[in-house]
Amino acid sequence: MVSRTPNAEIIDGLRALGDKSRWRICQILLAHGEVCVGELVDKMKISQPLVSHHLKALRQVGLVKTRRQGNWIFYSLAPRRLERVIARLNAEFGSAMTSPARSKEAVIKG
């Protein structure tokens, strides 16, 4: 397995969350805990293949986890991964919001 940099990890997470359907899936999972694909289809009013596509994208970056029960697969948020994305954002930009000089320095470092 290839080691990923913290920046790549956060960029992939943000890219996945940047899609409005994926964002909505995360909101539903946050509100309802574990849900199956059928429940997401009902709540989102989009096709099952499209919901599955978005869940796959969220799973690939580790934002969603699964639990199998018989023929059913239940999806839920992966809180540790989401917390890492939020913590990384805060580390990168949190203090920059109160310090324009630090913000400029962070941009220059790249």
N, C-alpha and C positions, 0 to 999 in steps of 0.2 A: 504494500500500500504506500502511496506517495504521501509524504508529509506535507501538510498544508500550512501556509503562513497564516498568522492571525488576520491579516488584512484580507486574504482570499476568503477566509471563513466568514468574515463579517459581510464582505461584498456579496457572496453567494446567498447569505441569509437575507440581506436587504433586497437583493434582486428578486428572490422568491416572494418576499412580503410585498414587493412593489406592484404585484398584479392584484387588481381589485377583487377577483374571485378568490384568490389565495388568502388575501387579507380577510375576506368575509368568512372563509372556512375557519381561519384561526379565531375569529370572533365567536363563531358558533361553538367551536371546541372549548373555548374559554368559558362560555356561558353554560354549556351542557356537559362538560367533561368528556366522556367517551360517547362516540356516535358511530353508526355504521354508514356506509355509502348511501343506502336508501334514505336515511334520515336527512343527510346532507342534500340529496337530490330534491326532496320535498321542501326543505327550508330555502334552498337557493333558487329553485325553479329553473335549473339547467339540466342537461342530459347526464345520464350516468357515466358515459365514457368521458365526458368533459370533467366531471367531478373527479373521476379516477385519475385523469391526467394531472389535475392540479394537486391531488394528494400525493402522487408519485413525485412531483417536483418538490413538494414540501418534505417528503420523506428523504429524498436524495440529499438534501442539505441538513437533515437532522432536526427539523423543526416539529415534525410529527412522528409519533411512534404508533405501533400497531400491537393489537392483542387478538389472537385467534381463539374463537370459542366455537367448536364444531365447524360448520360451514361459514360462519360469520367472522368477519374481520372488523374489529372496533378500532377507531382512530381517536387519538388524544394528542394534546400538545406535549412536546418534550420540554419541560420547564427548564432543565439545566442548560440546554442549548439556547433557548430563548433568552435566559438570563445572561449567558455569555455574550450574545449579540448586543443586548442592552448595556451591559457593563463595558464592552469595548467601545460602543458609541459614546458613553459617558466619559470614558478615559480619553478618547480622542477629542471630543468636542465640548465636554462639560465645562472645564475651566476656560476654554476659549471663548465661551459666551460672555464671560466677565472680564476677559483680558484680550483686547484686540492685538496687542503685541505678540502674545502667545499664539493666537490664531494665525497671524502672518508667518511666524516661525514654523508652525506645523505645516503650512502650505509649502513653504520653501523646502523643508526636509522631504516632502513628498510622500 
